[in-house]
Amino acid sequence: KLLHTLFWETMMQQLLSGKKRLPGFEGEWRKVELASVAEMSSGGTPKSSVEEYYNGDIPWVSIADMTSKGKWIDCTEKNLSKLGIDNSSARLYPANTVLYAMYASIGECSIARVPVSSSQAILGIRPGEDLHYEFLYFYLSSLKEEIKLQGQQGTQSNLNAGMVKGFKISLPSLHEQIGISEVLNSADEEIEALEKSVFALKREKKALMQQLLTGKRRVNVDTEAA
């Protein structure tokens, strides 16, 4: 798994920085602040004492939802009602909004597959026409370990919207962004499939060991060959 992770991170860094280009793409990348190519706003939490604000049909994303769901989020543990949205600082994000954790699991990143709302611990980033949402997801994911390390060292335990707006991102054309995202998605799927195969083999090995070590399964020894 470690080798898979190192391979993935190296390839992602090379593709997202332009050090490695996809065949057929040329031209300079431009470096911009994230705020110039995306709109951002944090969420909010309606009063939990008002039942009418909850149990509606609007998914309300928490940090726990992000860590459990991973890349794509289309359902959540808690839902809000329209009344809850209207009476709090929570807002409705459109599908393909990139969700970015600013507290607790800082640097955690997901994409809303459907319109969602979120807690104030999460920044909703809505890419403009020059930025592809999956490219942004992979870019933010590539920063995760660096952001976590900063928090561990005590330089910054949390993020805020101003800090994220100031992130510098290198952008190729939108077409190349989509191409890079497709390559990274394919690599991600292959690594996931390999990890599942390894897990299945480990489970088979464990079951075989238990059978052999308890005598439930015996080994045939060819005495003549011995």
Contacts in CASP RR format, 6 or more apart in sequence:
PFRMAT RR
TARGET T0000
AUTHOR 0000-0000-0000
METHOD contacts of the structure
MODEL  1
KLLHTLFWETMMQQLLSGKKRLPGFEGEWRKVELASVAEMSSGGTPKSSV
EEYYNGDIPWVSIADMTSKGKWIDCTEKNLSKLGIDNSSARLYPANTVLY
AMYASIGECSIARVPVSSSQAILGIRPGEDLHYEFLYFYLSSLKEEIKLQ
GQQGTQSNLNAGMVKGFKISLPSLHEQIGISEVLNSADEEIEALEKSVFA
LKREKKALMQQLLTGKRRVNVDTEAA
1 195 0 8 1.000
1 198 0 8 1.000
4 191 0 8 1.000
4 194 0 8 1.000
4 195 0 8 1.000
7 191 0 8 1.000
8 187 0 8 1.000
8 188 0 8 1.000
8 191 0 8 1.000
9 142 0 8 1.000
11 20 0 8 1.000
11 184 0 8 1.000
11 187 0 8 1.000
12 138 0 8 1.000
12 141 0 8 1.000
12 142 0 8 1.000
12 184 0 8 1.000
13 19 0 8 1.000
13 142 0 8 1.000
14 20 0 8 1.000
15 22 0 8 1.000
15 180 0 8 1.000
15 183 0 8 1.000
15 184 0 8 1.000
16 135 0 8 1.000
16 138 0 8 1.000
16 139 0 8 1.000
16 142 0 8 1.000
16 170 0 8 1.000
16 180 0 8 1.000
17 170 0 8 1.000
18 29 0 8 1.000
18 170 0 8 1.000
18 172 0 8 1.000
21 176 0 8 1.000
22 176 0 8 1.000
22 179 0 8 1.000
22 180 0 8 1.000
22 183 0 8 1.000
25 172 0 8 1.000
25 173 0 8 1.000
25 175 0 8 1.000
25 176 0 8 1.000
27 172 0 8 1.000
27 173 0 8 1.000
29 170 0 8 1.000
29 171 0 8 1.000
29 172 0 8 1.000
30 170 0 8 1.000
30 171 0 8 1.000
31 168 0 8 1.000
31 169 0 8 1.000
31 170 0 8 1.000
31 171 0 8 1.000
32 168 0 8 1.000
32 169 0 8 1.000
32 171 0 8 1.000
33 165 0 8 1.000
33 166 0 8 1.000
33 167 0 8 1.000
33 168 0 8 1.000
33 169 0 8 1.000
34 40 0 8 1.000
34 125 0 8 1.000
34 164 0 8 1.000
34 165 0 8 1.000
34 166 0 8 1.000
34 167 0 8 1.000
34 168 0 8 1.000
34 169 0 8 1.000
35 162 0 8 1.000
35 165 0 8 1.000
35 166 0 8 1.000
37 127 0 8 1.000
37 128 0 8 1.000
37 130 0 8 1.000
37 131 0 8 1.000
37 169 0 8 1.000
37 171 0 8 1.000
38 98 0 8 1.000
38 125 0 8 1.000
38 126 0 8 1.000
38 127 0 8 1.000
38 128 0 8 1.000
38 131 0 8 1.000
38 136 0 8 1.000
39 125 0 8 1.000
39 126 0 8 1.000
39 128 0 8 1.000
40 123 0 8 1.000
40 124 0 8 1.000
40 125 0 8 1.000
40 126 0 8 1.000
40 161 0 8 1.000
40 164 0 8 1.000
40 165 0 8 1.000
41 91 0 8 1.000
41 123 0 8 1.000
41 124 0 8 1.000
41 161 0 8 1.000
42 89 0 8 1.000
42 102 0 8 1.000
42 118 0 8 1.000
42 120 0 8 1.000
42 121 0 8 1.000
42 122 0 8 1.000
42 123 0 8 1.000
42 124 0 8 1.000
42 161 0 8 1.000
43 89 0 8 1.000
43 90 0 8 1.000
43 91 0 8 1.000
43 117 0 8 1.000
43 118 0 8 1.000
43 119 0 8 1.000
43 120 0 8 1.000
43 122 0 8 1.000
43 123 0 8 1.000
43 124 0 8 1.000
44 88 0 8 1.000
44 89 0 8 1.000
44 90 0 8 1.000
44 91 0 8 1.000
44 117 0 8 1.000
44 118 0 8 1.000
44 119 0 8 1.000
44 120 0 8 1.000
45 88 0 8 1.000
45 90 0 8 1.000
45 119 0 8 1.000
45 120 0 8 1.000
46 53 0 8 1.000
46 54 0 8 1.000
46 80 0 8 1.000
46 84 0 8 1.000
46 85 0 8 1.000
46 87 0 8 1.000
46 88 0 8 1.000
46 90 0 8 1.000
47 53 0 8 1.000
47 87 0 8 1.000
47 88 0 8 1.000
48 54 0 8 1.000
50 84 0 8 1.000
50 87 0 8 1.000
52 81 0 8 1.000
52 83 0 8 1.000
52 84 0 8 1.000
53 80 0 8 1.000
53 81 0 8 1.000
53 83 0 8 1.000
53 84 0 8 1.000
53 87 0 8 1.000
53 88 0 8 1.000
54 78 0 8 1.000
54 79 0 8 1.000
54 80 0 8 1.000
54 81 0 8 1.000
54 84 0 8 1.000
55 79 0 8 1.000
55 81 0 8 1.000
56 79 0 8 1.000
56 80 0 8 1.000
56 81 0 8 1.000
56 82 0 8 1.000
57 79 0 8 1.000
57 81 0 8 1.000
58 79 0 8 1.000
58 80 0 8 1.000
58 81 0 8 1.000
58 82 0 8 1.000
58 85 0 8 1.000
58 92 0 8 1.000
58 115 0 8 1.000
58 116 0 8 1.000
58 117 0 8 1.000
59 73 0 8 1.000
59 74 0 8 1.000
59 75 0 8 1.000
59 76 0 8 1.000
59 79 0 8 1.000
59 114 0 8 1.000
59 115 0 8 1.000
59 116 0 8 1.000
59 117 0 8 1.000
60 76 0 8 1.000
60 78 0 8 1.000
60 79 0 8 1.000
60 80 0 8 1.000
60 90 0 8 1.000
60 116 0 8 1.000
60 117 0 8 1.000
60 118 0 8 1.000
60 119 0 8 1.000
61 73 0 8 1.000
61 76 0 8 1.000
61 99 0 8 1.000
61 110 0 8 1.000
61 112 0 8 1.000
61 116 0 8 1.000
61 117 0 8 1.000
61 118 0 8 1.000
61 119 0 8 1.000
61 122 0 8 1.000
62 76 0 8 1.000
62 77 0 8 1.000
62 78 0 8 1.000
62 118 0 8 1.000
62 119 0 8 1.000
62 121 0 8 1.000
62 122 0 8 1.000
63 101 0 8 1.000
63 103 0 8 1.000
63 104 0 8 1.000
63 105 0 8 1.000
63 108 0 8 1.000
63 119 0 8 1.000
63 121 0 8 1.000
63 122 0 8 1.000
64 77 0 8 1.000
65 73 0 8 1.000
65 76 0 8 1.000
65 77 0 8 1.000
65 110 0 8 1.000
66 73 0 8 1.000
66 99 0 8 1.000
66 101 0 8 1.000
66 105 0 8 1.000
66 108 0 8 1.000
66 109 0 8 1.000
66 110 0 8 1.000
66 122 0 8 1.000
67 105 0 8 1.000
67 108 0 8 1.000
69 110 0 8 1.000
70 110 0 8 1.000
71 110 0 8 1.000
71 111 0 8 1.000
71 137 0 8 1.000
72 110 0 8 1.000
72 111 0 8 1.000
72 113 0 8 1.000
73 99 0 8 1.000
73 110 0 8 1.000
73 111 0 8 1.000
73 112 0 8 1.000
73 113 0 8 1.000
73 116 0 8 1.000
74 112 0 8 1.000
74 113 0 8 1.000
74 114 0 8 1.000
76 116 0 8 1.000
80 90 0 8 1.000
80 117 0 8 1.000
84 90 0 8 1.000
85 91 0 8 1.000
85 92 0 8 1.000
85 117 0 8 1.000
89 120 0 8 1.000
90 117 0 8 1.000
90 118 0 8 1.000
90 119 0 8 1.000
91 117 0 8 1.000
92 115 0 8 1.000
92 116 0 8 1.000
92 117 0 8 1.000
93 99 0 8 1.000
93 112 0 8 1.000
93 115 0 8 1.000
93 116 0 8 1.000
93 117 0 8 1.000
93 118 0 8 1.000
93 124 0 8 1.000
93 126 0 8 1.000
94 112 0 8 1.000
94 115 0 8 1.000
94 126 0 8 1.000
95 112 0 8 1.000
95 113 0 8 1.000
95 114 0 8 1.000
95 115 0 8 1.000
96 111 0 8 1.000
96 112 0 8 1.000
96 113 0 8 1.000
96 127 0 8 1.000
96 133 0 8 1.000
97 111 0 8 1.000
97 112 0 8 1.000
97 116 0 8 1.000
97 124 0 8 1.000
97 125 0 8 1.000
97 126 0 8 1.000
97 133 0 8 1.000
98 109 0 8 1.000
98 110 0 8 1.000
98 111 0 8 1.000
98 112 0 8 1.000
98 124 0 8 1.000
98 125 0 8 1.000
98 126 0 8 1.000
98 127 0 8 1.000
98 133 0 8 1.000
98 136 0 8 1.000
98 137 0 8 1.000
98 140 0 8 1.000
99 109 0 8 1.000
99 110 0 8 1.000
99 111 0 8 1.000
99 112 0 8 1.000
99 116 0 8 1.000
99 118 0 8 1.000
99 122 0 8 1.000
99 123 0 8 1.000
99 124 0 8 1.000
99 125 0 8 1.000
100 107 0 8 1.000
100 108 0 8 1.000
100 109 0 8 1.000
100 122 0 8 1.000
100 123 0 8 1.000
100 124 0 8 1.000
100 125 0 8 1.000
100 140 0 8 1.000
100 159 0 8 1.000
100 164 0 8 1.000
101 107 0 8 1.000
101 108 0 8 1.000
101 109 0 8 1.000
101 121 0 8 1.000
101 122 0 8 1.000
101 123 0 8 1.000
101 159 0 8 1.000
102 121 0 8 1.000
102 122 0 8 1.000
102 123 0 8 1.000
102 158 0 8 1.000
102 159 0 8 1.000
102 160 0 8 1.000
102 161 0 8 1.000
102 164 0 8 1.000
103 121 0 8 1.000
103 158 0 8 1.000
103 159 0 8 1.000
104 121 0 8 1.000
106 147 0 8 1.000
106 148 0 8 1.000
106 151 0 8 1.000
106 157 0 8 1.000
106 158 0 8 1.000
106 159 0 8 1.000
107 140 0 8 1.000
107 143 0 8 1.000
107 144 0 8 1.000
107 147 0 8 1.000
107 148 0 8 1.000
107 159 0 8 1.000
108 144 0 8 1.000
109 137 0 8 1.000
109 140 0 8 1.000
109 141 0 8 1.000
109 144 0 8 1.000
110 137 0 8 1.000
111 133 0 8 1.000
111 134 0 8 1.000
111 137 0 8 1.000
118 124 0 8 1.000
123 159 0 8 1.000
123 161 0 8 1.000
123 164 0 8 1.000
125 136 0 8 1.000
125 164 0 8 1.000
127 133 0 8 1.000
127 136 0 8 1.000
129 174 0 8 1.000
130 171 0 8 1.000
130 174 0 8 1.000
131 169 0 8 1.000
131 171 0 8 1.000
131 174 0 8 1.000
131 177 0 8 1.000
132 174 0 8 1.000
132 177 0 8 1.000
132 178 0 8 1.000
132 181 0 8 1.000
134 177 0 8 1.000
134 178 0 8 1.000
134 181 0 8 1.000
134 185 0 8 1.000
135 177 0 8 1.000
135 178 0 8 1.000
135 180 0 8 1.000
135 181 0 8 1.000
136 169 0 8 1.000
137 181 0 8 1.000
138 180 0 8 1.000
138 181 0 8 1.000
138 184 0 8 1.000
139 169 0 8 1.000
143 167 0 8 1.000
147 159 0 8 1.000
150 156 0 8 1.000
151 157 0 8 1.000
156 163 0 8 1.000
171 177 0 8 1.000
172 180 0 8 1.000
208 217 0 8 1.000
210 216 0 8 1.000
211 217 0 8 1.000
212 219 0 8 1.000
END
